[in-house]
Amino acid sequence: MAATTSSPPRILLTGATGFIGGSVLTQLLDSTSPGLRATPITCLVRGADRAAKLTAAYGDRVNTVLYKDLDDLDIITAVASQHDVVISTTIGYHTPSAHAIIEGLAQRKGAHPGSQPWFIHTSGTSNVSSRPVSGAWLDNNSPQGGQFDDVADDVYGYEVARNAVEPYIQRTTELSVVDTGLARDVRTLVVMAPTVYGVGSGLFNRRSVQIPAFIATSLDRGRAVVIGDGKGEWDHVHVQDLAALYEILAVRALGKGEGLPWGKKGIIFAAAGRHSWGEIARGVARACCEAGALPDLPVENLSLADAARLFPEAYLGEADELMVELGLASTGRTIPTVALGLGWKPARGKEEWEQGFDNDVEAVLNERREKGR
C-alpha cells in the first residue's frame, strides 16, 4: 500500500498556481474517485495572497504551506516527509528541489515501515527530441527514426547515453530524479509532456508557454515566425486531458500502485495529437490576422541565432540555441502506451487544437493591453 499509517494518505502538489498544476488541482478536487475525495491535498505556494485565494476557493479541501521558492529546500523536505504522494508540476529542471522532495519521501518511508511513497515528476519531450535545424542530433541517432514508445523503447537508457554527449538541464534533472529515487528507495514516475495547450482550469495562470511564445515573438516582429523550415514534428495534449492523466496516476499511487511503472521504466509519455512547428506558425498567423493584430503576411523563417535572441523574454526569460531548438524547433514523436494502458482517454482533438490558437492570441493581447503595450 502507499501508506500504512493510522492517518489517511496525503497528496502534496507543487506548482498549484501554474498552468498545469492549477488544472491538476481542480481535476483532483473534482474527481469522483472515493480515494481522492477522501485524500487531503497540500499545496506549496509562494505568497500569503495566493494561499488565501486557494483557501477561499477550496476551503479545507486544500491545505496551503508557504515557502519562499524552489530553493527553500528545508521546507520542501519537511513538507514532503508528511505526505505519501508528491506531484510536482513546477519547472522540470530544478534538481535541488526534486532531490529535496525525494529525501522527504524517504524520511516518510523510514518513519512508517511498509509504506511506499511515490514522486510524480513533470518533465518534457524535448529531452528525447532531435535537432533538425542545427543538424547536431538527427533522427537517425534515435530509436525508430526519432519516435519513442514508453513501453517498447529504453527511454532511460537513451537519455543517459545522449546526456553524456549533449548535457541538457531538463534531461539531467529527470535522470537525477530516477537515480536518486532508486538510491533512496522512493518510487518515481516521470510524465514527459509534449506541447500543452488549451485554457487551464486553475485560479492563477491559465495559459501555456510554447504557443504564446510564438505569438509574443510574432507580434514583436510584425509577422508570424517559425524557426528553420518548420518541418520538425512534436506532439501535443490539451491541459485538461493531461490533468486527467495525473488523476489516474494519483489514484493508482494512493493504492497499491498497480500498473504504474517506476524507476528506469517509469518515464511515460502523454501525447494526444501531432503537429509541425510550421503548423503552429500558420495557426498563429491565422489567429493574429483574424484578431486584427497582424497583417496577412507570409511566415518569417528565423535562424537559430535570431530565435535565441528574440524568443527568450517570451519563452523562459533566458535561453541558448540548444534550449530554443529542443523546445521550439525539434522533432519529438512519442507514443503513450503506458497511459493508454492505464485507461487514459484524451477527449480533445483537432477542433480544440485550432481553437487553442484563438484563445492564446486573445490571452496574450489582453495581457499586453493590461501592461499598456
N, C-alpha and C positions, 0 to 999 in steps of 0.2 A: 504494500500500500504506500501511497505517497506520504502518509503520516500515521503514526500510531500513538499520538499524544491524546490526552483526555480532552483537549480543546479541538474544535473543528479545524480542518486545514485552512490555510490563508494564502491569498494571492497578493503579490507585490507587483505593481505596474510602474515602470518608469516611462517618461515621455507622454504622460496623460494630457498635457497641454499642447501636444503637437498634432500634426495631421493624421498620422497613422495611429498614434497612441490614443488620441481622443476618440477616434472611431472604434478602436478596440475596446475602450472603456464602456462606451454605450452599448456595444454588442454584448459584452459580458453581463452588463446590468439588465439588459432586455432579454437575456437568454431564458428559454423555457426549461433548461436543464435543472432539475431539482438540486443537483450537486452545486451548480454555480449559484443558484439563487440563495443557497444557504451559506455561501462562502464569503467572508468579509474580504473587501478589496482595499488595499492600502496604495496610495499614490504619493510618490516622492515628487515634490513640487518646489519651485523657486518662487518666493514672494507670498506674503500673507494675503494679498488681494486675490491671487489665483486660488489659494486654498479656500478662502471664504466663498468664492464663486462656485467651486466644486461642492462645498458643503451646502450652500443654499439650493443648489440644483438637485443633489442626490441624497442629502440628509445622512443618516447613519449607515447607508449602504456603502459609503466611501469614507475611509479614514485617511486624512492627509498628514504627511510628515514634511516639515520644511527642511530644505538643505540649501547650501549656497550654490553649488553647481556640481558637475560631474567629478570635480577634483576633491569634493568633500568626502573622502574615502572612508573615514572612520564611521561617519553616519550611515553611509551606504552599506558597509559591512554589518553594522549593528542592526539596522532595519532588516536586511536580508536574512539575518540569523533568526528572525522571528517569523519567517514565512516558509512555506513548503514549495511554492511555485513562484518563480520570478519571471515576468515577461518584460523584456527590455525593448523599447521602441525608440530610444534615443539614437544619436548618431552611432553608426556601426563601426567607428574607427577610434573609439576612446578605450584603449586597452586597460588602463589602470582601474576604471570604474567597473569594467567587466570582471576583472580579477577580484575586485572587492565584493562583488555580488557572489561569485563562486566561493570565496572564503567564508562569507556569511552563511551560505547554504551548507558548507562543510561543517561549520560550527553547529548548525541546526541538526545535522545528521549525527554529529558526535554527542550532542546532548540528548538525543532521542534515538537510541539504537533500534534498528529495524525500520526506520523511516527512509524514504527515498526522495529527496528533493530534486526538482527539475529547474533548469535555467533555459528559457526560450529566448534566444538572441536574434535580433533582426540585422540582416546583412543585405547584400545586393548582388545581382548577377554580373555587375562589372568585374567581379572577382574572377570570372571564368571567360570573360569576353575577349575576342580577338581585337587586333588593332589594324584595320584595313586602310586607314588613312596614311599612317606613317609607314606601314608595312613591317613594323618592328616585331609583331607577333600575329601571324596569319592563321587562318582556319586549319591549315594542314598541320599545325602544331597541336591540334586539339582532337579529342575523340569524335568520330562521326562527322568530320568536317565542321567542327565548331558547334555541334549540337550535343547537349548533355541530358542524360536521363538519370534522375536521382536514385534509381534502383540498379540500372544496368551498368552505370559507369562509376568508377572510383573517383568521385569528385574531390575528396580529401587528398588522395594521392596526387592528383593532377595539380591541385593548388600548392601543395608542398613543393613539388618539382618546379613549378613555374615561379613561385615566390623566391626560390633560391637563385633564379636567373634575373627576375624582374620584381623586386620588392614593391609592394603596393599596400598602403596603410590600412585599407579596409580588409584586404585579404590577410594581412599579418595579424590583425586583431581577431578575425574569425578563426584562424588556425590556433591562435593562442587560447581562445575560448575552449576549443575542443581539447587541446593538450592539457590545459590547466584543469578542466573538468575531470579528465581521466586521472590525473595525478591526485586530485582531491576527492575522488570518488563521488562526484556530483554529475548527474546525468544532464548533458547539454543537447539541445536541439536548435539548429540554426535554420531560420527561414530566410532563404536567399530570394528577396523580392525583385521583380523586374520594374519597369516603369509603373508607378502607381498614379492613377488618375481619378477624377471624379470629385464630388463635393463631400468633404468629411462631415461626420455627424457629431464631432466634439464641440466643446464650448469655446474653444480658442481658435487656433489656426485650422482652417477648413480647406486649404488648397495645397496642392502638391508642389514639387520642386522642379522637376525636369522641364515639363512643358511650359510653365510660367517663365522659366529661364529663357527659353527660346522667344517667348512673347516679349519679355522685357528688352532683350537684346535687339529684337526686330524693331520694336518701337523706337529704340535709340538710334538705329541705323536708318530708319525710314522705309524699310522694306524687309520682308521675311528672309531669314538666313538659314543656311544649313552648313555643316562642317564637312568639307570634302565633297564627294559626289552624292552623299546621302543614301548610298545603297546598302549600308550596314543595316542589319536587322536585329531588333530586340523584341522581347515580349512585353505585354502589359497586363495589368489587373486593376479592376475597379476597387477603390479603397474599401467599399462595403463588402465586396467578395473576399478581400484579403482579411478583413476583420472577422468574417465568418470562419475562415480557416483557423485563426487564432482561438476562436471559441472552441472548435473541435479539439485543438491541441490542449487547451486548458482543461477541458472536461476529462480527457484521457489522462493527463498528468495528475490530476487530482485523485484519480482512481488508481488502478494498477499499472497504468502506463501501457496498457495493451495496444499493440500495433504501432507504438511510437519507436522509431529508430533513435539511436543516441550515439554520442561519441563520434568516431570516424565515419560511421554510417548515417549519423544524424544531421546531414546537410540536405535540406529539401527545397524544392522549387515551388513557385506559386504563380505560374503563368496561366492566363486565361485567353490570350489573343496575341497576335504578332503584327508588327508594323516595321516599316523602314524609317530612317530618320528623314528621308525626303518626304515621306507621307506626313510626318509631323510638321515639316516646314510648310507644306501645302495646306495643311489644316489650319496652321497659324495664319497663313496669308489669307485664306478664305474668311476666317472668323474676324480678323482685324479689319479686312476690307468691308465686310458686312456691317461692322460696328462703326465704320467711318473713321477708323484710327490709322489706316494705311491705304495708300493708293494701290491700284491693281497693277503691280509690277512683278516681273519675274523674280524668282527666289535668288538671293545672292549666295554664291559659294565661298565660304571662308576657308582660309588656310588654318592649320592647327595653331600656328603662331598668333594669327589675328584672333582666333577664337579664345586662346588662353588670355589674351589681353582684354577682350571685350566681354567675355562671359563671367568672370569671377564675381563681380558685385551682384549680379542677378542670381548666380548659382550657389556658391559656397562662401563668398567673401574673399577667398584666395584659392588659386588653383594653378597647376602647371599643365604642360601639354599632355603628360601621361594621364592625369586625372580627367582632363577635359575630353580626351579621346575615349577613354574607357567608359566614362559616364554619359557622353553625349554624341558619340560617333562610331561606336564599336559594333561588333556583331556578337550577340549573346542569346542563343536559342536554347530554350530549356523545356524539358518535359516533366510535369509534376506528378509522376507516377505514385509517389507516396501519398500526397494529398488526396488524389482521386481515389486511391485505395482506402483511405480513411472515411470516405463518404462526402468529401468536399465537392460541391456542385456550384461553381460560379455561374451567376444568373445574368450578368450584364454582358452585352455583346456589341455589335457594330454601331447600333443606334446610340448607345450610351457613350461609346468611344468618340463618335463625331460630336455629340452634344458637349462632351468634355472640353473641346476647344472653345466653344462659345462661353461656357461657364468660366473657364480660366481667363479668357480675354476680359470678360466683364469684371472679374475679381481684380486683375492687375490694373485695369483702367480706373476702377473705383479707388484702389489703393493710391494710385498716382494723384487722383483728384484730391484725396484727403491730405496728401503731402504738398499739394499746390504745384505739382509738376505738369 
